[in-house]
Amino acid sequence: MNETEARRWTEEAMRIYAELDEQKIENMNKCRQIRERLPEIYESAKNAGINVKALKAAVKVARAKMAFENAIEAATPEDDEDVAAFEYLRAIAVPGDLFEAATRSHSNDEGDDDLRPNFLKNQEAARENTSRLKKGIKGLPGADAVEA
């Protein structure tokens, strides 16, 4: 490739990147215009007696749910083993209350509504582990027994 050809193709690529930059700026300006309406909505809600912090939290949760549902809908399993997992995720996404569905599925595993891990449920094991940590673990470098 000679210098003239290299310069020509470089200029072509640079024109495309310049066009992309212009489009990005145009898109950012349009997004800013749309986003500028949000404070008005929150102010109106506040005037109507709505707690704005709670409203913003509800909007954030709704947007997260929508993103999750869109991601699940767009995802496709790679093999037959993934099909069951994807169907489970889609089933969770449909009702809309993901936390409630997740806690319901976990609480039924052992018939226990306490969702904490077993090491947090078993206080005796927790005390024993704490005692062992206070005494130290002999034989490991830098972990000599500590006076309790």
Backbone hydrogen bonds, N-H to C=O, Kabsch-Sander energy under -0.5 kcal/mol:
donor,donor_aa,acceptor,acceptor_aa,energy
6,A,2,N,-2.2
7,R,3,E,-2.4
8,R,4,T,-2.3
9,W,5,E,-2.5
10,T,6,A,-2.1
11,E,7,R,-2.5
12,E,8,R,-2.1
13,A,9,W,-2.3
14,M,10,T,-2.5
15,R,11,E,-2.1
16,I,12,E,-1.7
17,Y,13,A,-2.3
18,A,14,M,-2.2
19,E,15,R,-2.1
20,L,16,I,-2.4
21,D,17,Y,-2.4
22,E,18,A,-2.2
23,Q,19,E,-2.2
24,K,20,L,-2.5
25,I,21,D,-2.2
26,E,22,E,-2.4
27,N,23,Q,-2.8
28,M,24,K,-2.8
29,N,25,I,-2.5
30,K,26,E,-2.2
31,C,27,N,-2.7
32,R,28,M,-2.4
33,Q,29,N,-2.1
34,I,30,K,-2.1
35,R,31,C,-3.0
36,E,32,R,-1.9
37,R,34,I,-1.6
38,L,35,R,-1.6
41,I,37,R,-1.6
42,Y,38,L,-2.6
43,E,39,P,-2.5
44,S,40,E,-2.4
45,A,41,I,-2.4
46,K,42,Y,-2.3
47,N,43,E,-2.3
48,A,44,S,-1.3
49,G,46,K,-1.7
50,I,45,A,-2.6
52,V,50,I,-0.6
55,L,51,N,-2.3
56,K,52,V,-2.9
57,A,53,K,-2.2
58,A,54,A,-2.5
59,V,55,L,-2.5
60,K,56,K,-2.3
61,V,57,A,-2.4
62,A,58,A,-2.6
63,R,59,V,-2.5
64,A,60,K,-2.1
65,K,61,V,-2.7
66,M,62,A,-2.3
67,A,63,R,-2.4
68,F,64,A,-2.5
69,E,65,K,-3.0
70,N,66,M,-2.5
71,A,67,A,-2.3
72,I,68,F,-2.6
73,E,69,E,-2.4
74,A,70,N,-2.2
75,A,71,A,-1.5
82,D,79,D,-0.8
83,V,79,D,-0.7
83,V,80,D,-0.6
84,A,80,D,-0.6
85,A,81,E,-0.7
86,F,82,D,-2.7
87,E,83,V,-2.5
88,Y,84,A,-2.2
89,L,85,A,-2.3
90,R,86,F,-2.6
91,A,87,E,-2.3
92,I,88,Y,-1.9
93,A,89,L,-2.2
94,V,90,R,-1.8
96,G,92,I,-0.8
98,L,96,G,-1.3
101,A,97,D,-2.1
102,A,98,L,-2.7
103,T,99,F,-2.9
104,R,100,E,-2.2
105,S,101,A,-2.2
106,H,102,A,-1.9
107,S,103,T,-2.7
108,N,104,R,-1.3
109,D,106,H,-0.9
110,E,106,H,-0.6
111,G,107,S,-0.5
112,D,107,S,-0.8
115,L,113,D,-0.8
120,L,117,P,-1.4
121,K,117,P,-1.4
122,N,118,N,-2.3
123,Q,121,K,-1.2
126,A,122,N,-1.7
127,R,123,Q,-2.4
128,E,124,E,-2.4
129,N,125,A,-2.7
130,T,126,A,-2.3
131,S,127,R,-2.4
132,R,128,E,-2.5
133,L,129,N,-2.2
134,K,130,T,-2.2
135,K,131,S,-2.0
136,G,132,R,-1.6
137,I,143,A,-0.6
138,K,136,G,-0.6
140,L,137,I,-1.0
143,A,140,L,-2.0
146,V,135,K,-0.8
